[in-house]
Amino acid sequence: MIRLSVNDTVVVDPGQDVLFTCEVTAGFPLPTVTWSRYPGPLPLSAQVRGPTLILRAVTPADAGFYNCTAVNNVGNPARKNVNLVVRTMRNLTFQITPDSNKDSETIQMGRDLKLSCHVDATPQDKVNYTWYKNGAPVFNSDSLILLRSDPDMAPGTSSLEIVDLKFRDLATYSCMANFPGSRVIELRVDVNISQNSVSPPVLGVPPGGQVVSVREGGNVDLVCLVVDGKPRPPILWSRTEKDLLMPGGKTMIETPDGRLRLKNVSRDMMGLYRCQTAPYNGLNIKRRETQVQLKVQYPPILDPVFQDVRSRNYQMVTLRCTVLRSNPPGLTDIRWFRNGDFIRMPMPDLKETPELKFKLEPINNGSYECRVSNSAGTSTCTYNVSAQPYNAEFYFDTPNPVRILKGNNYSYNLQWTQKDPEATDRIIGYWVNIRKNKQNLLSKQIDLKGKEPEKGVLLSHTISDLRIPLSYEVRLAPITTYSTGDYISRIIQYSEPYTYPRPSDHVCGFEDERICGFSQDRGDVFDWTRQNHLTQNPKRSANTGPETDRSGTKEGYYMYIEASRPRVQGDKARLLSPLFNVTSVKGPKGSGRVPYCVSFYYHMKGKHIGTLNVLLRVRSIASVDSAVWMKSGDQGPDWKKAFFDISPSGPFQIVFEGIRGPSFEGDIAIDDVSITVGKCKQDTVASAGKTVLIGGSHSLPLASWLTFGLSCFLSLLYR
């Protein structure tokens, strides 16, 4: 518990020192006190001495909410805040309002007149206004009425109403604004009222100033002048279109002389600008306004700015440079260049889209430019034209593509696809380059032996004689009859292969840190977490999540999703099983697909439980996910078993997808996962505290186990 030494709001003058003390009144252990500020950090001049915050010579920039927080890790932190207000006063303005009941715009004898005074201040409601007539204080009377806060004006405005204006009322009136008892300097404005000193303004634009043209990047003045009227008010500038802001992001800009200065003009500044008289520092009457149009000249906007053009040799190539916009719209010149040299050709029609056609040959590969000009400048379309093949693209999602050889060596199964292989001449092979510490170890050519790469289809090459546990840089470049593409690079690293499932791996209980070859999906929002009762966070959310794993032991591990912050509703976590290769295992006689039994336990306790999905991800050119099991909402405090059959059409993975519910009581857990050959059987037997699926893993014949284990081992070696 804490107590502040000051009130909730503290008002001070600029230059004063301020001291806040946050006194600890209770708490064991003794709390630690910290100070912060909103908005922004503590001022650089701030000094924190234990529970005391000292601000020296405060300025208006130091104003804000200062927060004291005490923490001792028992219960919630204790917090108090104080609002520091630094007095400021600036921009004193006046308004002269003729008799509004008679729709007057001039001062007339025998009619009412109102003088108003407003200052921008902090705090606004503490400002004191004093009125003077020819230097003498004004007091309320039948003909002079003082309004401390004028309801017809902006908040914090004081007015002096002159009833039935007479000759004796023609005088100099002064408005004084100050903070009583403050050192903030008072502000004063004088208004001379006579039949000759006040007249309505007349607004005008200089000859030729209605439309102003400027080149992009230049500077320009928009001019709107008060050619007559007393006193002359400031001029306010704004855009005529409501959604457009003035340069600098403001909706309106005030200019005392009517000149709006625009620097480094861009095309988005083009359009109509409105200038109008301000209702203050002059007559408060219907605004006078006019408009000025700004035209910005800019070079043509072209498409494409840059394009990479690939083609087969001895085929026609067409380059088009489209003019999207231009000001002025008329073009003055179009020229084509190759590798910086001008291409001589008949002058193109300036009203048509610039176009260049030619037959691509090995001698005319290179950089092409189309330079399009108007009177404001020149823009360029650039093309890189070649018959060079596109880069290869490495395939990174191969699980453990490592095979251990004799003599502490290993091999690596490198896989890649070819980007757009039909765009250029036929790819006949690849250069592969292996480096260690930027030293070349091996360069060789991979011959495709007449087989052309297909878009999206994996290519592979086994790299042998790599030393355990070293990593290597592998560079790959495609080869055509006429050219070689650019090299791409990746690092290959040795990792211990994990063969799963083994015949002994009836059930994966996640007891090992390697979690049976499961992996986190890199494309989800957050990850599944491995824990047991002993590693649980003692401050974890109550009433959600399991106390122990499925076996009931404190040492047993399980996988779960944590629903507390920073997780939000809909966030997904995906856990991927190892890859199962079914291509080398045949199903029962007469069937084309091998059945698998998927079995696991789930725990879904909590009033904010989201959804647990199980997806079948079949691997081919593109992976396809399909839902095979789903459960949502609170399922009670116990572990429950789920099992179902799948018959995948190719290599597959099982994906456990946990989706966070509406709040923090939404932890979901899984344990004892089994993926085995053969259909599921309804009967189960208990064995050593764990349930093992009969027929799925327990009673499978030895020959079937050997066939299945061999297929998985080969899958890991050659994918």
Rosetta blueprint (number, residue, H / E / L):
1 M L
2 I E
3 R E
4 L E
5 S L
6 V L
7 N L
8 D L
9 T E
10 V E
11 V E
12 V E
13 D L
14 P L
15 G L
16 Q L
17 D L
18 V E
19 L E
20 F E
21 T E
22 C E
23 E E
24 V E
25 T L
26 A L
27 G L
28 F L
29 P L
30 L L
31 P L
32 T E
33 V E
34 T E
35 W E
36 S E
37 R E
38 Y E
39 P L
40 G L
41 P L
42 L L
43 P L
44 L L
45 S L
46 A L
47 Q E
48 V E
49 R E
50 G L
51 P L
52 T E
53 L E
54 I E
55 L E
56 R L
57 A L
58 V L
59 T L
60 P H
61 A H
62 D H
63 A L
64 G E
65 F E
66 Y E
67 N E
68 C E
69 T E
70 A E
71 V E
72 N L
73 N L
74 V L
75 G L
76 N L
77 P L
78 A E
79 R E
80 K E
81 N E
82 V E
83 N E
84 L E
85 V E
86 V E
87 R L
88 T E
89 M E
90 R E
91 N E
92 L E
93 T E
94 F E
95 Q E
96 I E
97 T E
98 P E
99 D L
100 S H
101 N H
102 K H
103 D L
104 S L
105 E L
106 T L
107 I L
108 Q L
109 M L
110 G L
111 R L
112 D L
113 L E
114 K E
115 L E
116 S E
117 C E
118 H E
119 V E
120 D E
121 A E
122 T E
123 P L
124 Q H
125 D H
126 K H
127 V L
128 N E
129 Y E
130 T E
131 W E
132 Y E
133 K E
134 N L
135 G L
136 A E
137 P E
138 V L
139 F L
140 N L
141 S L
142 D L
143 S L
144 L E
145 I E
146 L E
147 L E
148 R L
149 S L
150 D L
151 P L
152 D L
153 M L
154 A L
155 P L
156 G L
157 T E
158 S E
159 S E
160 L E
161 E E
162 I E
163 V L
164 D L
165 L L
166 K L
167 F H
168 R H
169 D H
170 L L
171 A E
172 T E
173 Y E
174 S E
175 C E
176 M E
177 A E
178 N E
179 F L
180 P L
181 G L
182 S L
183 R L
184 V L
185 I L
186 E L
187 L E
188 R E
189 V E
190 D E
191 V E
192 N E
193 I E
194 S L
195 Q L
196 N L
197 S L
198 V L
199 S E
200 P E
201 P E
202 V E
203 L E
204 G E
205 V L
206 P L
207 P L
208 G L
209 G L
210 Q L
211 V E
212 V E
213 S E
214 V E
215 R E
216 E L
217 G L
218 G L
219 N L
220 V E
221 D E
222 L E
223 V E
224 C L
225 L E
226 V E
227 V E
228 D E
229 G E
230 K E
231 P L
232 R L
233 P L
234 P L
235 I E
236 L E
237 W E
238 S E
239 R E
240 T L
241 E L
242 K L
243 D L
244 L L
245 L L
246 M L
247 P L
248 G L
249 G L
250 K L
251 T L
252 M L
253 I E
254 E E
255 T E
256 P L
257 D L
258 G L
259 R E
260 L E
261 R E
262 L E
263 K L
264 N L
265 V L
266 S L
267 R H
268 D H
269 M H
270 M L
271 G E
272 L E
273 Y E
274 R E
275 C E
276 Q E
277 T E
278 A L
279 P L
280 Y L
281 N L
282 G E
283 L E
284 N L
285 I L
286 K L
287 R L
288 R L
289 E E
290 T E
291 Q E
292 V E
293 Q E
294 L E
295 K E
296 V E
297 Q E
298 Y E
299 P E
300 P E
301 I E
302 L E
303 D E
304 P L
305 V L
306 F E
307 Q E
308 D E
309 V E
310 R E
311 S L
312 R L
313 N L
314 Y L
315 Q L
316 M E
317 V E
318 T E
319 L E
320 R E
321 C L
322 T E
323 V E
324 L E
325 R E
326 S E
327 N E
328 P L
329 P L
330 G L
331 L L
332 T L
333 D E
334 I E
335 R E
336 W E
337 F E
338 R E
339 N L
340 G L
341 D E
342 F E
343 I L
344 R L
345 M L
346 P L
347 M L
348 P L
349 D L
350 L L
351 K L
352 E L
353 T L
354 P L
355 E E
356 L E
357 K E
358 F E
359 K E
360 L L
361 E L
362 P H
363 I H
364 N H
365 N L
366 G E
367 S E
368 Y E
369 E E
370 C E
371 R E
372 V E
373 S E
374 N E
375 S L
376 A L
377 G E
378 T E
379 S E
380 T E
381 C E
382 T E
383 Y E
384 N E
385 V E
386 S E
387 A L
388 Q L
389 P L
390 Y L
391 N L
392 A E
393 E E
394 F E
395 Y L
396 F L
397 D L
398 T L
399 P L
400 N L
401 P L
402 V E
403 R E
404 I E
405 L E
406 K L
407 G L
408 N L
409 N E
410 Y E
411 S E
412 Y E
413 N E
414 L E
415 Q E
416 W E
417 T E
418 Q E
419 K L
420 D L
421 P L
422 E L
423 A L
424 T L
425 D L
426 R L
427 I E
428 I E
429 G E
430 Y E
431 W E
432 V E
433 N E
434 I E
435 R E
436 K E
437 N L
438 K L
439 Q E
440 N E
441 L E
442 L E
443 S E
444 K E
445 Q E
446 I E
447 D E
448 L L
449 K L
450 G L
451 K L
452 E L
453 P L
454 E L
455 K L
456 G L
457 V L
458 L L
459 L E
460 S E
461 H E
462 T E
463 I E
464 S E
465 D E
466 L E
467 R E
468 I L
469 P L
470 L L
471 S L
472 Y E
473 E E
474 V E
475 R E
476 L E
477 A E
478 P E
479 I E
480 T E
481 T L
482 Y L
483 S L
484 T E
485 G L
486 D L
487 Y L
488 I E
489 S E
490 R E
491 I E
492 I E
493 Q L
494 Y L
495 S L
496 E L
497 P L
498 Y L
499 T L
500 Y L
501 P L
502 R L
503 P L
504 S L
505 D L
506 H L
507 V L
508 C E
509 G L
510 F L
511 E L
512 D L
513 E L
514 R L
515 I H
516 C H
517 G H
518 F L
519 S E
520 Q E
521 D L
522 R L
523 G L
524 D L
525 V L
526 F E
527 D L
528 W L
529 T E
530 R E
531 Q E
532 N L
533 H H
534 L H
535 T H
536 Q L
537 N L
538 P L
539 K L
540 R L
541 S L
542 A L
543 N L
544 T L
545 G L
546 P L
547 E L
548 T L
549 D L
550 R L
551 S L
552 G L
553 T L
554 K L
555 E L
556 G L
557 Y L
558 Y E
559 M E
560 Y E
561 I E
562 E L
563 A L
564 S L
565 R L
566 P L
567 R L
568 V L
569 Q L
570 G L
571 D L
572 K E
573 A E
574 R E
575 L E
576 L E
577 S L
578 P L
579 L L
580 F E
581 N L
582 V L
583 T L
584 S L
585 V L
586 K L
587 G L
588 P L
589 K L
590 G L
591 S L
592 G L
593 R L
594 V L
595 P L
596 Y E
597 C E
598 V E
599 S E
600 F E
601 Y E
602 Y E
603 H E
604 M E
605 K L
606 G L
607 K L
608 H L
609 I L
610 G L
611 T E
612 L E
613 N E
614 V E
615 L E
616 L E
617 R E
618 V E
619 R L
620 S L
621 I L
622 A L
623 S L
624 V E
625 D E
626 S E
627 A E
628 V E
629 W E
630 M E
631 K E
632 S E
633 G L
634 D L
635 Q L
636 G L
637 P L
638 D L
639 W L
640 K E
641 K E
642 A E
643 F E
644 F E
645 D E
646 I E
647 S L
648 P L
649 S L
650 G L
651 P L
652 F E
653 Q E
654 I E
655 V E
656 F E
657 E E
658 G E
659 I E
660 R L
661 G L
662 P L
663 S L
664 F L
665 E L
666 G L
667 D L
668 I E
669 A E
670 I E
671 D E
672 D E
673 V E
674 S E
675 I E
676 T E
677 V E
678 G L
679 K L
680 C L
681 K L
682 Q L
683 D L
684 T E
685 V E
686 A E
687 S E
688 A L
689 G L
690 K E
691 T E
692 V E
693 L E
694 I L
695 G L
696 G L
697 S L
698 H L
699 S L
700 L L
701 P L
702 L H
703 A H
704 S H
705 W H
706 L H
707 T H
708 F H
709 G H
710 L H
711 S H
712 C H
713 F H
714 L H
715 S H
716 L H
717 L H
718 Y H
719 R L
